[in-house]
Structure formats: C-alpha cells, structure tokens
C-alpha cells in the first residue's frame, strides 16, 4: 500500500470513530440529562447556538468538549484540552482523544477531548476558531470544573497538533467588555504537547500544491493552496508561546519530522522552554505508542516533563539517591 493510500485508510477509520463518538447530540452546562456517573464523561457545546461559520445545527457543525474527570484529581487543578488528528477531514477520536484522556486522568489531570469541525464545510480557519474557543471555554468555566484557570494545557496529534500549535502562537487575551463571558477569557494554553504535529501541511510546495489541499479534495471540492498558506504556526512563534513538549519519529512517512524540528528551534530562539524527542523509527498515527514497544516509551518522557514543570507531583526520591 502506498503512503498516501495508508493515510486514506487511516482517515476512513478516523471518520468512523468520529461518527460513533458524535452519535449523541451535544449538551450544555445546564443540561437536565446528565451522563451516568459510571461513564465518567460529560459533553458540552462550545457555543450555545450555531457556532461561528456554521449554517446548520447538525452534529458535524457543532464543536464540543467532552470532559473526563480523574478519580483522584490533583489539588492544583491542572487540566488539558486534547485535539485528535485526521488531516482536517476526520477525527481519530479514540486513538488520539479518549486514550490520551485516560492517560492524563490516571495522573490526576482533568482532560477535555475536543471535537472540532472538519471536512469540506469546515476548512481553515474554522477548526482554529474551535481550538481557541475550547481554551477560552475551559478557562471561563474553571470554577465550575474546580480547575485552575492558569494551569490549562493543550495537546494535539497530527492535524490536531497544527491546531494546538496555532492556538498557542496566535493566542489573544480575553475581551473584557465582551457580552459572551467565554470571550472574556484568554485563549493561550499554559503548556503545549505536540505529537507528530502536521505543522507545515498548508505550506506551498515548489509546484504550488500543498498537503492540506491534497487531503481536502478527498472529501470535497479542490481548494486553492495559496489561500491557506498563511496558516503556518512557525511564522508566529514568539516569546509568549507556552512551554512545549514535542514527540515525532524521524522516518514518519506522512508528516516530515522537519516541521517539528523547525518549530522547536524557533521556540528555543525565542527563549521558550521546549523539549523535543525524535525517535528513529515509527509510523505516523501511533498515538501513545500502539503495538511498538519502543514507541510506548515516549509517554514516560512526557510524564517526566510534566513532573519537571510541576504539573504532576515530583517522583519520590529513593533512598541513596
């Protein structure tokens, strides 16, 4: 199977996962039909009515956050918003959403899985608006969720990594006079985790094409690559970017590791605390490691980084150390 064909298959599975995850209509904070406590999750609309840019009240046009609460939450109220990947035409909601959420909740960190808009009716910048709104939503409702508004991170896989990185580098402060209380909160994550991020998908090739438009046309009409080339988070890195952890593999067959390396270097050049792990071998879309014994070790490095940043209790010192 070709590399391109492999991603088409992967995205087909991702789209199926997305449809299953969205089988139930989203609910609001004031819902009178709560999720059974045993399921441990609740889903919230990002906007109470139609989302900006939406023309219909369908599940596909309604971005949501699904909350996963830890059994033993950290007393400091740390949380993370997780954006699955899927080339902006689908969402790998289980592999790159539910599973990472469980990883965080096992460490006492509250997790939110973002279902952002994808497909031909939600081309860039619509998904980016959902990413910024997700951080504002969690921050504005931090008291409701018993969270610290200054300890909200964002994690993104593949295209979700592009969304997360863009949310971080293009963050804006809240509008103090906004009628919508959510819009009064900042959209800046306090830390950033990027997993094989598709940071240069909209970058123009020498022949004028782009990876972003290659995939966009699989589910809709062709797009003009030059119209999307501006969605390049690398160009917007500044000293205000949050501390960042990046994982990639050197031989990623779908998203070249160079994009992550350049983003990492830009962070370093601007004095932003950053950590970058490029494993030698590993296919794209491995999630937390999949069946690879080697790739299964990368989350342990994230665990250590989170501890070093004080987001997880420091590991106890063993006698003799």
C-alpha positions in Angstrom: 0.0 0.0 0.0 1.3 3.5 -0.8 1.9 6.1 1.9 -0.9 8.1 0.6 -3.2 5.1 0.5 -2.3 4.3 4.0 -3.4 7.7 5.2 -6.7 7.4 3.3 -7.4 4.2 5.1 -6.4 5.7 8.4 -8.6 8.6 7.9 -11.5 6.3 6.9 -11.2 4.6 10.3 -10.9 8.0 12.0 -14.1 9.3 10.4 -15.9 6.2 11.6 -14.6 6.8 15.1 -15.8 10.4 14.9 -19.3 9.4 13.8 -19.6 6.9 16.6 -18.3 9.5 19.2 -20.9 12.0 17.9 -23.9 9.6 17.9 -25.5 11.6 20.8 -26.3 15.3 20.4 -24.2 17.6 22.5 -25.4 19.1 25.7 -24.8 22.3 27.6 -23.7 23.1 31.1 -27.3 23.4 32.2 -28.4 20.0 30.8 -31.1 18.2 32.7 -30.0 14.8 31.3 -26.6 14.1 32.8 -24.3 11.3 31.7 -24.5 8.3 34.0 -21.8 8.8 36.7 -20.3 5.4 35.9 -19.3 6.6 32.4 -17.2 9.5 33.9 -17.7 11.9 31.0 -19.8 14.9 30.0 -20.1 16.7 26.7 -20.5 20.5 26.3 -21.2 22.7 23.3 -18.5 25.4 22.7 -21.2 27.8 21.7 -24.8 27.8 23.0 -26.3 28.2 19.5 -24.8 27.9 16.0 -21.0 28.1 16.0 -19.5 31.0 14.0 -19.4 30.0 10.4 -21.9 27.2 10.8 -25.1 27.3 8.6 -26.9 24.3 10.1 -27.5 22.8 13.6 -26.0 19.4 12.8 -23.7 17.3 14.9 -20.9 17.8 12.3 -21.3 21.6 12.6 -21.3 21.6 16.4 -17.9 21.7 18.1 -17.8 20.2 21.5 -15.6 19.3 24.5 -16.0 16.0 26.3 -14.9 16.1 29.9 -13.0 13.2 31.6 -12.6 13.7 35.3 -9.9 11.8 37.2 -10.9 9.6 40.1 -8.2 11.4 42.2 -7.9 14.9 40.9 -4.8 16.9 41.6 -5.3 19.6 44.2 -3.8 22.2 42.0 -6.5 21.8 39.3 -4.3 21.1 36.2 -6.2 20.2 33.0 -5.6 19.6 29.3 -7.6 20.1 26.1 -6.8 17.3 23.6 -7.2 17.8 19.8 -7.2 14.5 17.8 -5.7 14.3 14.3 -7.3 13.4 11.0 -5.9 15.8 8.3 -8.8 18.1 8.9 -11.2 15.7 7.1 -11.8 13.3 10.0 -11.0 12.8 13.7 -9.2 9.9 15.3 -11.3 10.5 18.4 -10.4 7.2 20.2 -6.7 6.7 19.4 -5.8 10.4 19.8 -8.6 11.6 22.1 -10.1 9.1 24.5 -6.9 7.1 25.1 -4.7 10.2 25.9 -7.5 11.5 28.1 -7.3 8.3 30.2 -3.5 8.7 30.4 -3.9 12.2 31.9 -6.7 11.3 34.3 -4.7 8.4 35.6 -2.2 11.1 36.7 -4.9 13.3 38.3 -5.2 15.8 35.4 -8.6 16.6 34.1 -8.9 16.1 30.4 -11.2 17.5 27.7 -11.4 15.9 24.2 -12.1 18.5 21.5 -14.4 17.6 18.7 -13.6 20.4 16.3 -15.2 20.9 12.9 -13.6 19.1 9.9 -14.5 18.4 6.3 -15.4 20.5 3.2 -17.8 22.8 5.2 -15.1 23.5 7.8 -11.9 24.4 6.1 -9.3 26.5 7.8 -9.6 28.8 9.7 -12.9 27.3 11.1 -11.2 24.5 13.1 -8.8 27.0 14.5 -11.7 29.1 15.9 -12.8 25.9 17.7 -9.4 25.4 19.2 -9.2 29.0 20.6 -12.8 28.8 21.9 -12.0 25.5 23.6 -9.3 27.1 25.8 -11.5 30.1 26.5 -14.4 27.8 27.4 -12.3 25.7 29.9 -10.8 28.9 31.4 -14.0 30.7 31.8 -15.7 27.7 33.4 -12.6 26.8 35.5 -14.6 27.4 38.7 -17.4 25.2 37.6 -15.0 22.4 36.9 -12.9 23.0 40.0 -9.8 23.8 37.9 -7.0 26.4 38.0 -7.5 28.8 35.1 -3.8 29.3 34.9 -2.9 25.6 34.5 -4.7 24.7 31.3 -2.6 22.8 28.7 -3.3 21.8 25.1 -2.3 18.6 23.4 -2.6 17.9 19.6 -1.9 15.0 17.4 -1.1 15.4 13.7 -3.6 17.9 12.3 -4.7 18.5 15.9 -1.0 19.4 16.6 -1.3 22.1 13.9 -4.5 23.3 15.6 -2.9 23.2 19.1 0.3 25.0 18.0 -1.7 27.7 16.1 -4.0 28.2 19.2 -0.9 28.7 21.3 1.1 31.1 19.0 -1.9 33.1 17.8 -3.5 33.3 21.3 -5.2 36.6 22.3 -6.3 37.9 25.6 -9.9 38.0 26.5 -12.2 40.9 25.6 -13.1 42.4 28.9 -16.2 44.0 27.6 -17.5 41.0 25.6 -21.2 40.2 26.1 -20.3 36.5 26.0 -18.4 35.7 29.2 -16.4 32.9 27.5 -14.9 35.5 25.2 -13.5 37.4 28.2 -11.0 34.7 28.9 -7.6 34.3 27.2 -7.1 31.6 24.5 -3.5 31.0 25.5 -2.7 27.4 26.8 -0.3 27.3 29.7 1.6 24.4 28.3 1.6 22.6 24.9 2.1 19.0 23.9 2.6 18.3 20.2 2.5 14.7 18.9 3.8 14.2 15.3 2.2 17.6 14.5 1.3 18.4 10.9 2.7 21.9 11.3 3.6 22.5 7.6 0.6 20.9 5.9 -0.5 24.2 4.4 3.0 25.1 3.2 3.3 25.6 -0.5 5.5 23.1 -2.5 7.6 24.4 -5.4 4.9 23.3 -7.8 2.2 25.4 -5.9 0.4 22.5 -4.3 0.1 21.7 -0.6 -0.5 18.6 1.6 -3.5 20.3 3.1 -5.3 20.7 -0.2 -4.3 17.1 -1.2 -6.4 15.8 1.6 -9.2 18.4 1.5 -10.1 17.3 -2.0 -10.6 13.7 -0.9 -13.8 14.8 0.8 -14.9 17.9 -1.1 -14.1 20.2 -3.9 -10.5 21.1 -4.7 -9.0 24.1 -2.8 -6.5 26.7 -3.8 -3.3 26.0 -1.9 -2.2 29.7 -1.8 -5.4 30.6 0.0 -4.3 28.5 3.0 -0.6 29.0 3.0 -0.9 31.7 5.8 -1.9 29.0 8.3 1.7 28.4 9.4 2.3 28.4 13.2 6.1 28.6 12.7 5.8 32.1 11.4 4.0 33.3 14.6 6.3 31.8 17.3 7.2 34.4 19.9 8.5 34.6 23.4 4.9 34.5 24.6 4.5 30.8 23.4 3.9 28.4 26.3 6.4 25.7 27.4 6.2 23.0 24.8 6.9 19.2 24.6 7.2 17.7 21.1 7.3 14.0 20.0 7.9 12.8 16.5 9.6 10.0 14.6 12.5 10.6 12.2 11.1 8.3 9.5 7.4 9.4 9.8 6.1 8.6 6.3 3.2 11.1 6.3 4.3 14.2 8.2 8.0 15.0 7.8 9.9 15.5 11.1 11.5 18.7 9.8 8.4 20.7 10.6 8.7 19.8 14.3 12.4 20.4 14.3 11.9 23.9 12.9 9.2 24.7 15.3 11.3 23.5 18.2 14.3 25.7 17.0 12.0 28.7 16.8 10.8 28.2 20.3 14.4 27.9 21.5 15.4 31.0 19.6 12.7 33.0 21.4 13.6 31.7 24.8 10.6 29.4 25.2 11.2 26.3 27.4 10.9 23.4 25.0 11.7 19.7 24.8 11.9 17.7 21.5 12.1 13.9 21.2 12.6 12.4 17.7 12.6 8.6 17.8 14.4 6.9 14.9 11.6 4.6 13.8 7.9 4.7 13.9 4.9 5.1 11.6 2.6 8.1 11.7 -0.5 7.8 13.8 0.9 5.7 16.6 -1.0 7.5 19.3 0.5 6.7 22.7 2.8 4.1 21.1 0.4 1.4 19.7 1.9 -2.0 19.4 5.5 -0.7 19.3 7.4 -1.5 22.5 9.8 1.3 21.6 7.2 4.0 20.9 5.3 3.0 24.0 8.1 4.6 26.0 7.5 8.2 24.7 4.6 8.9 27.1 7.1 8.2 30.0 9.2 11.1 28.7 6.1 13.3 28.7 5.4 12.2 32.3 8.9 13.3 33.3 8.5 16.7 31.6 5.1 17.3 33.3 6.7 16.5 36.6 9.6 18.8 35.9 7.1 21.6 35.1 5.3 20.9 38.4 2.1 19.7 36.7 2.5 16.2 38.3 3.8 15.6 41.8 7.6 15.1 41.7 8.6 11.4 41.8 9.6 10.5 45.4 13.4 10.4 46.0 14.6 6.9 46.6 17.0 6.1 49.5 20.6 6.6 48.4 19.8 9.0 45.5 
